């Protein structure tokens, strides 16, 4: 299960990076993540360290903080 979640996060990161490159080349405004590491990287690290359930909960909490909820 952990490998599947990690693979999905990595796929998201690659897709997001490609979208950023396209936006940059088209001169479309881009707002980068305000956290370091980014929410997806934080979630990935949390899943690898704490397991799928707790890692996803921690990542979701980070995303909620980023969006201002």
N, C-alpha and C positions, 0 to 999 in steps of 0.2 A: 504494500500500500504506500509506503514511504517513497519508494522509487517512482511510482506513478505520479504522486503529488509533486515531487521534485522535477520530474520531466515536464509536467504541465506548467509549473512556474517558469522553468527555463524557456519553454516555448513562448510564453507570454512575454518574457524579457526580450527575446529575439524579435518578436513581432513589434513590441513597443519601440525598440531601438530603430527598426526599419521605418516605422511611422515618423519618428523624430527626424531621421535623416531626410525623408521626403519633405517634411514640413520645413526644415531648414533650407533645403534647396529651392523650395517654392516661395521662400520668404514669408511663411505663415507664422504668426506669433506662436511661441511655444512656452509653456509654463512648466519648468522642471519641478521635480519633487522637492519639497522643502526639508525633508529629512535626509540624514546621512547615517547609515545606508538607506537606500530607497525602500519604500514599503515592500516591494517584491523581494528585494535582497534580504530584508529583515525577516520576512516570512520564510524564505528559503533557509536561512540560518537557524531560525527557531524550529522549523520542522526537522532539520538535521540534528539539532541538539536535544530537543525536548520530545520529539515524536510528532505524529501527525495531528492528533487531537489538540494537544496543548499548543503546538506550534501554529496551527491554523487559528486558534483562538487569539494568540498573541499577535499574529499578523493582522487579523480582523480588527483588533483593538487599535493597532497602529494606523490602519486605513481610516477608521472612524476619527482618530485624532487629526489626521491629515485633511479630511473633508470638513472638519469643524462641527461635528455632531456632538 
